[in-house]
Amino acid sequence: MAVTKIRKISSWILWAVAAISIVFFGLFYFGGVVDPSAEKIEPVYTSQLLYWGYTIFGLAIAALICFGVFQFVLSMMSSPKKALASLSVIVVFLALLGVFYAMGNDTPLPNINTDSAQYNVPFWLKMTDMWLYTMYTLGVLCILTTLAGSLKGIIKK
């Protein structure tokens, strides 16, 4: 009974996020441009699309941390070994963020406009690289685990 409810809730959340994302992508691609005669075309709704991406990414990180802590507390009551295993996911993720931050390039970008110059500093450049590397790594891991799960299902049969 509870599994069915969880599936329904997660399905509705997925559909809501997908619908909102489609609206933002539609606005971005079909919403027009700021100045059609400009050398570089800038869509009107670029910042809204970026803020939506930041929101989704932030919610995913918050969910990862909250569910990890929740699982840790539940596991600590029943089995301390399982508690350490669930805590290790958060520790590995934070270590991954630290490694990717260290890998980030802090070389200032040339020919940047005055609005973006405030972010053309080593901290923000490394932070951007950190999040990009993290997204790439997590995307590849998702694909690999999906393939591994499918292969495991095929091998079992």
Residue, then its C-alpha position, 0 to 999 in steps of 0.5 A: m500500500a505504501v509503495t503504491k502511494i510513494r510511486k503515485i507521489s513521485s510520478w506526480i512530482l516527475w510530471a509536474v517538474a517535466a511540465i514546468s521544464i517544458v514551459f521554460f524551454g518553450l519560453f527560452y526557444f520561442g520567447g523571442v530575443v532581446d535585440p534581434s540586430a545584435e551580434k550575439i543573439e540573447p533569448v529573452y527568457t535566459s535568466q528564467l531558464l537558468y534559475w529553473g535549472y538552479t532550483i531543480f539542482g538545489l532541490a536535488i542536492a537538498a533531497l540527497i542530504c535530507f534523505g541521507v540524514f533521514q536514512f542515517v537516523l532510522s538505520m542508527m536505531s536498528s543497525p549501526k553498520k547500515a547507518l555508517a553505510s548511508l552516511s558514507v554516501i554523503v561523505v563521498f559526495l562531499a569529497l567528490l565536490g571537494v575534489f572537483y572544486a580543486m580540479g576547477n580552473d580559475t583562469p579569468l575568461p577573456n572578453i567578458n561583458t561588464d555584467s558578468a565581470q563580477y563572477n569572473v573571479p577564481f572562486w566562481l570559476k572554480m565553483t562553476d567547474m565543480w558543479l559541471y564536473t559533478m553533473y557530468t559524473l552523476g550523469v555518467l553514473c546514472i547511465l552506468t547503473t541503469l545499464a548494470g541493472s538491465l544487464k543484471g536483470i537479463i543475466k538472472k533470466 
